[in-house]
Amino acid sequence: MAERRPIATRNSKWAAAVARALVRSGITPNAISQASVIFAVLGGGAFWASGQTGTTASALLLVAAALCCQLRLLCNLFDGMVAVEGGRAAPDGPFWNEAPDRFADIAILVGAGLALHQPALGFAAATAAVLTAYIRELGRAEGAAVDFSGPMAKPQRMAAITLGAGLGAIEIVTTGTHWALTLALWLVVLGAAFTALRRAARLIAHLKSRG
């Protein structure tokens, strides 16, 4: 894990304290990564269920989905901290560091689309999200610097969906509409597509500079 996503929270005292507690508990980084998928599936399920229920239940499910999105991000933070700062990295760590994130993106974003009864929008967001990661990892394989650039990298995607779900919970109670979550999902689609194109352009420039 030579190059890591820059996350300001990683340097906070509370994050360091939690990471130390996790190291002492004996939990492995891989188990934390696997937990991120569980939270993502729960979040995606909560999104889906929110589109199948009445107003109050739908709002509560959207809040639950937003919470799961943030728990997924916390798992993403602490798996790396336990592995690197805690010295608990495993040989198969690179797989568990990356693959669960892609499953999580798909579960959450497709679930958000299902909440809106717009599955195509959810699948489009998931596709764009996975594409940004694919191009980043392709660049790494080709010896380029790991490109975590945005504007819609993983933290920004989850922030947009979390905000959309939170505002959506208020909106559905007050007006019965779903514009907040719809807008959030469109922002992810367009922002992630732009991010993928931006990373692709950087990678192409890198490859050309070598030849």
C-alpha positions as CSV (number, residue, x, y, z in Angstrom):
1,M,0.0,0.0,0.0
2,A,2.7,2.4,-1.1
3,E,0.4,5.2,-2.3
4,R,-2.8,5.8,-0.3
5,R,-5.8,8.1,-0.9
6,P,-5.2,11.4,0.9
7,I,-7.7,11.5,3.8
8,A,-7.4,14.3,6.3
9,T,-9.4,12.3,8.9
10,R,-6.6,9.7,9.0
11,N,-4.4,12.3,10.9
12,S,-7.1,13.1,13.5
13,K,-6.7,12.0,17.1
14,W,-10.0,10.1,17.3
15,A,-9.2,8.1,14.2
16,A,-5.8,7.1,15.5
17,A,-7.4,6.1,18.8
18,V,-10.0,4.0,17.1
19,A,-7.4,2.4,14.9
20,R,-5.2,1.5,17.9
21,A,-8.3,0.0,19.6
22,L,-9.0,-2.1,16.5
23,V,-5.4,-3.3,16.4
24,R,-5.6,-4.3,20.1
25,S,-8.8,-6.2,19.5
26,G,-7.1,-8.4,17.0
27,I,-9.5,-7.7,14.1
28,T,-7.8,-7.9,10.7
29,P,-7.8,-5.3,8.0
30,N,-9.4,-7.8,5.7
31,A,-12.3,-8.3,8.0
32,I,-12.8,-4.5,8.2
33,S,-12.8,-4.4,4.4
34,Q,-15.3,-7.2,4.3
35,A,-17.5,-5.3,6.8
36,S,-17.6,-2.4,4.4
37,V,-19.4,-4.6,1.9
38,I,-22.0,-5.6,4.5
39,F,-22.7,-2.0,5.3
40,A,-23.0,-1.2,1.6
41,V,-25.4,-4.0,1.0
42,L,-27.5,-2.9,4.0
43,G,-27.4,0.6,2.7
44,G,-28.4,-0.5,-0.8
45,G,-31.2,-2.6,0.7
46,A,-32.4,0.4,2.8
47,F,-32.4,2.5,-0.4
48,W,-34.4,-0.1,-2.3
49,A,-36.9,-0.6,0.6
50,S,-37.4,3.2,0.9
51,G,-39.0,3.2,-2.5
52,Q,-41.4,0.4,-1.5
53,T,-42.9,1.9,1.7
54,G,-44.9,4.7,3.1
55,T,-43.7,8.2,3.9
56,T,-42.4,7.8,7.5
57,A,-40.8,4.4,6.9
58,S,-39.3,5.7,3.7
59,A,-37.7,8.6,5.5
60,L,-36.3,6.4,8.2
61,L,-34.9,4.0,5.6
62,L,-33.2,6.9,3.8
63,V,-31.6,7.9,7.1
64,A,-30.4,4.3,7.6
65,A,-29.0,4.3,4.1
66,A,-27.1,7.5,4.7
67,L,-25.7,6.0,7.9
68,C,-24.6,2.9,6.1
69,C,-22.8,4.9,3.5
70,Q,-20.8,6.6,6.2
71,L,-20.1,3.4,8.0
72,R,-18.8,2.0,4.7
73,L,-16.4,4.9,4.5
74,L,-15.2,4.4,8.1
75,C,-14.4,0.8,7.2
76,N,-12.5,2.1,4.2
77,L,-10.5,4.4,6.5
78,F,-9.8,1.9,9.3
79,D,-8.8,-1.1,7.2
80,G,-5.9,0.9,5.8
81,M,-4.9,2.3,9.2
82,V,-4.9,-1.1,10.9
83,A,-2.9,-2.5,7.9
84,V,-0.3,0.2,7.7
85,E,-0.1,2.1,11.0
86,G,-1.0,-1.0,12.9
87,G,1.4,-3.3,11.0
88,R,-1.3,-5.9,10.3
89,A,-1.1,-6.0,6.5
90,A,-1.7,-9.4,4.9
91,P,-0.5,-10.9,1.6
92,D,-4.0,-10.9,0.2
93,G,-4.6,-7.4,1.5
94,P,-4.5,-5.7,-1.9
95,F,-7.5,-7.7,-3.1
96,W,-9.5,-6.9,0.0
97,N,-8.5,-3.3,-0.2
98,E,-9.9,-2.8,-3.7
99,A,-12.5,-5.4,-4.6
100,P,-15.0,-4.7,-1.7
101,D,-15.0,-1.1,-2.7
102,R,-16.3,-2.0,-6.2
103,F,-19.0,-4.2,-4.7
104,A,-19.9,-1.5,-2.3
105,D,-20.2,1.2,-5.0
106,I,-22.5,-1.1,-7.0
107,A,-24.7,-2.0,-4.0
108,I,-25.2,1.6,-2.9
109,L,-25.6,3.3,-6.2
110,V,-27.9,0.7,-7.7
111,G,-29.9,0.7,-4.5
112,A,-30.3,4.5,-4.8
113,G,-31.6,4.1,-8.3
114,L,-34.1,1.5,-7.2
115,A,-35.3,3.9,-4.4
116,L,-36.2,6.3,-7.2
117,H,-37.7,3.6,-9.4
118,Q,-35.0,4.6,-11.9
119,P,-32.8,1.5,-12.1
120,A,-31.0,2.7,-15.2
121,L,-29.8,5.8,-13.4
122,G,-28.5,3.7,-10.5
123,F,-26.7,1.3,-12.9
124,A,-25.2,4.3,-14.8
125,A,-23.9,5.8,-11.6
126,A,-22.4,2.4,-10.6
127,T,-20.8,1.9,-14.0
128,A,-19.2,5.4,-13.9
129,A,-17.9,4.8,-10.4
130,V,-16.3,1.5,-11.2
131,L,-14.8,3.0,-14.3
132,T,-13.0,5.7,-12.3
133,A,-11.4,3.0,-10.2
134,Y,-10.6,0.8,-13.2
135,I,-8.7,3.6,-14.9
136,R,-6.8,4.4,-11.6
137,E,-5.7,0.8,-11.2
138,L,-4.8,0.6,-14.9
139,G,-2.6,3.6,-14.4
140,R,-1.0,1.9,-11.3
141,A,-0.3,-1.2,-13.4
142,E,1.4,0.9,-16.0
143,G,3.6,2.6,-13.5
144,A,1.8,5.9,-13.4
145,A,1.3,7.7,-10.1
146,V,-1.9,6.6,-8.5
147,D,-4.6,9.0,-9.6
148,F,-7.1,9.8,-6.9
149,S,-8.3,13.0,-8.6
150,G,-11.9,14.1,-8.7
151,P,-14.2,15.8,-8.9
152,M,-16.2,12.7,-8.1
153,A,-13.8,10.2,-6.5
154,K,-15.1,7.7,-3.9
155,P,-15.3,10.1,-0.9
156,Q,-17.2,12.7,-3.0
157,R,-19.6,10.0,-4.3
158,M,-20.5,8.9,-0.9
159,A,-20.8,12.5,0.4
160,A,-23.2,13.3,-2.5
161,I,-25.3,10.2,-1.9
162,T,-25.3,10.6,1.9
163,L,-26.4,14.2,1.5
164,G,-29.0,13.3,-1.0
165,A,-30.4,10.6,1.3
166,G,-30.4,12.9,4.3
167,L,-32.1,15.7,2.5
168,G,-34.4,13.2,0.7
169,A,-35.6,12.0,4.1
170,I,-36.7,15.5,5.0
171,E,-38.1,16.1,1.5
172,I,-40.3,13.0,1.4
173,V,-41.9,13.9,4.7
174,T,-42.5,17.5,3.8
175,T,-43.3,17.4,0.1
176,G,-43.5,13.7,-0.9
177,T,-40.9,14.3,-3.7
178,H,-37.5,12.8,-4.4
179,W,-35.6,15.6,-6.0
180,A,-32.7,15.6,-3.6
181,L,-31.7,12.0,-4.1
182,T,-32.4,12.3,-7.8
183,L,-30.0,15.3,-8.1
184,A,-27.4,13.5,-6.0
185,L,-27.5,10.5,-8.3
186,W,-27.2,12.6,-11.4
187,L,-24.3,14.4,-9.8
188,V,-22.6,11.1,-9.3
189,V,-23.2,9.9,-12.8
190,L,-22.0,13.1,-14.5
191,G,-19.2,13.8,-12.0
192,A,-17.8,10.2,-12.0
193,A,-18.0,10.1,-15.8
194,F,-16.0,13.3,-16.0
195,T,-13.6,12.0,-13.4
196,A,-13.0,8.8,-15.5
197,L,-12.4,10.9,-18.6
198,R,-10.0,13.2,-16.7
199,R,-8.0,10.2,-15.3
200,A,-8.0,8.6,-18.7
201,A,-6.5,11.7,-20.3
202,R,-3.8,11.9,-17.6
203,L,-3.0,8.2,-18.1
204,I,-2.8,8.6,-21.9
205,A,-0.5,11.6,-21.5
206,H,1.7,9.5,-19.1
207,L,1.9,6.6,-21.5
208,K,2.8,8.9,-24.4
209,S,5.5,10.6,-22.4
210,R,7.3,7.2,-21.9
211,G,7.5,6.5,-25.6
